[in-house]
């Protein structure tokens, strides 16, 4: 739900549900994303992604508010559970590295960093991931919600 108006999206989802229907949601709290071995470069890049979301009017930490958002649009019965989600570094690496390339120009256009800094993060994170052992992981808190109509 990386949208500028998540309430409108939830209202539409609620309207599409039949009475008794259940909406299942899962969203991250991007600012909690971290590498198990610790990395300043990784942490800096994640902070910039969160800031880019804010710049575009989106909340990349929306996972922490799923229950409140569901209540605001009229769901009466809501189940919510925050959890930590972990994925092995080797599995996470391709999508995260592709995301750096995808977001590079947007980060610079928003004035959040320079091309050189983004390239540095990518080089550092690529090296970090290539050297990561089998027990390393990336993790973030996630919000899981069930909302009944």
C-alpha positions as CSV (number, residue, x, y, z in Angstrom):
1,X,0.0,0.0,0.0
2,X,2.8,2.4,-0.9
3,X,0.2,5.0,-2.0
4,X,-0.4,8.6,-1.3
5,X,-3.9,7.8,0.0
6,X,-4.0,4.4,1.7
7,X,-7.4,5.3,3.3
8,X,-9.0,5.5,-0.2
9,X,-7.5,2.2,-1.2
10,X,-8.8,0.5,2.0
11,X,-12.2,2.1,1.5
12,X,-12.4,0.6,-2.0
13,X,-11.2,-2.8,-0.7
14,X,-13.9,-2.7,2.0
15,X,-16.6,-1.8,-0.5
16,X,-15.6,-4.8,-2.7
17,X,-15.8,-7.3,0.2
18,X,-19.1,-9.1,0.6
19,X,-20.6,-8.9,4.1
20,X,-18.6,-11.4,6.3
21,X,-15.6,-11.1,3.9
22,X,-12.1,-10.9,5.2
23,X,-9.3,-8.5,4.1
24,X,-5.8,-9.8,4.7
25,X,-3.0,-7.2,4.8
26,X,0.7,-7.4,5.3
27,X,2.9,-4.3,5.2
28,X,6.4,-3.5,6.3
29,X,7.8,-0.9,8.7
30,X,10.7,0.0,6.4
31,X,12.6,2.0,8.9
32,X,13.1,-1.1,11.0
33,X,14.8,-2.9,8.2
34,X,18.4,-4.0,9.1
35,X,21.2,-6.4,8.3
36,X,21.9,-9.0,10.9
37,X,25.7,-8.2,10.9
38,X,25.1,-4.4,11.1
39,X,26.1,-2.0,8.3
40,X,26.2,1.7,8.3
41,X,25.8,1.9,4.5
42,X,22.8,-0.4,4.6
43,X,21.2,1.6,7.4
44,X,21.8,4.9,5.5
45,X,20.2,3.5,2.3
46,X,17.1,2.3,4.2
47,X,16.7,5.8,5.8
48,X,16.9,7.4,2.4
49,X,14.2,5.0,1.1
50,X,11.9,6.0,4.0
51,X,12.7,9.7,3.3
52,X,11.9,9.2,-0.4
53,X,8.5,7.7,0.5
54,X,7.8,10.8,2.7
55,X,8.9,13.1,-0.2
56,X,6.4,11.3,-2.5
57,X,3.7,11.5,0.2
58,X,3.8,7.8,1.1
59,X,4.4,6.1,4.5
60,X,6.8,3.2,4.2
61,X,6.2,2.5,7.8
62,X,2.5,1.9,7.3
63,X,2.7,-1.6,8.6
64,X,2.6,-0.2,12.2
65,X,-0.7,1.5,11.5
66,X,-2.8,-1.2,9.6
67,X,-5.2,-1.7,12.5
68,X,-5.9,2.0,12.9
69,X,-6.3,2.5,9.2
70,X,-8.8,-0.3,9.0
71,X,-10.8,1.1,11.9
72,X,-10.8,4.5,10.3
73,X,-12.5,3.2,7.1
74,X,-15.2,1.3,9.0
75,X,-13.9,-2.2,9.6
76,X,-15.4,-3.3,12.9
77,X,-13.6,-6.5,13.7
78,X,-9.8,-6.2,13.2
79,X,-7.0,-8.6,14.2
80,X,-3.5,-7.1,14.2
81,X,-0.1,-8.7,14.9
82,X,3.3,-7.1,14.5
83,X,6.1,-9.5,13.7
84,X,9.7,-9.6,12.6
85,X,10.2,-10.9,9.1
86,X,13.6,-12.4,8.3
87,X,15.0,-13.5,5.0
88,X,18.4,-14.9,4.3
89,X,20.8,-12.4,2.9
90,X,21.5,-14.4,-0.2
91,X,17.8,-14.5,-1.0
92,X,17.2,-10.8,-0.3
93,X,20.3,-9.6,-2.2
94,X,19.0,-9.6,-5.8
95,X,15.8,-7.7,-5.1
96,X,17.4,-5.1,-2.8
97,X,20.2,-4.5,-5.3
98,X,17.7,-4.1,-8.1
99,X,15.8,-1.7,-5.9
100,X,18.8,0.5,-5.5
101,X,19.1,0.8,-9.3
102,X,15.4,1.5,-9.6
103,X,15.4,4.2,-7.0
104,X,18.7,5.9,-7.8
105,X,17.5,8.8,-10.0
106,X,14.4,9.4,-7.8
107,X,16.6,9.7,-4.7
108,X,18.9,12.2,-6.5
109,X,15.9,14.1,-8.0
110,X,14.4,14.5,-4.5
111,X,17.6,16.0,-3.3
112,X,18.2,13.2,-0.8
113,X,21.6,12.2,-2.0
114,X,24.0,12.2,-5.0
115,X,24.5,9.6,-7.7
116,X,27.9,9.0,-6.3
117,X,26.6,8.3,-2.8
118,X,23.9,5.9,-4.2
119,X,26.6,4.1,-6.2
120,X,28.7,3.9,-3.1
121,X,25.8,2.3,-1.2
122,X,25.3,-0.2,-4.0
123,X,29.0,-1.2,-4.1
124,X,29.1,-1.5,-0.3
125,X,25.9,-3.5,0.0
126,X,26.9,-5.7,-2.9
127,X,30.2,-6.5,-1.2
128,X,28.5,-6.9,2.2
129,X,26.0,-9.4,0.6
130,X,28.7,-11.3,-1.3
131,X,30.7,-11.8,1.9
132,X,27.7,-12.7,4.0
133,X,27.6,-16.1,5.6
134,X,24.7,-18.6,5.4
135,X,23.3,-17.5,8.8
136,X,23.1,-13.8,8.0
137,X,19.8,-12.2,7.2
138,X,17.9,-9.0,6.6
139,X,15.0,-8.3,8.8
140,X,12.2,-5.8,9.3
141,X,9.1,-5.5,11.4
142,X,5.9,-6.2,9.5
143,X,2.3,-5.5,10.4
144,X,-0.2,-8.3,9.7
145,X,-3.9,-7.5,9.8
146,X,-7.2,-9.3,9.2
147,X,-10.3,-7.1,8.9
148,X,-13.8,-8.4,8.6
149,X,-16.7,-6.6,6.9
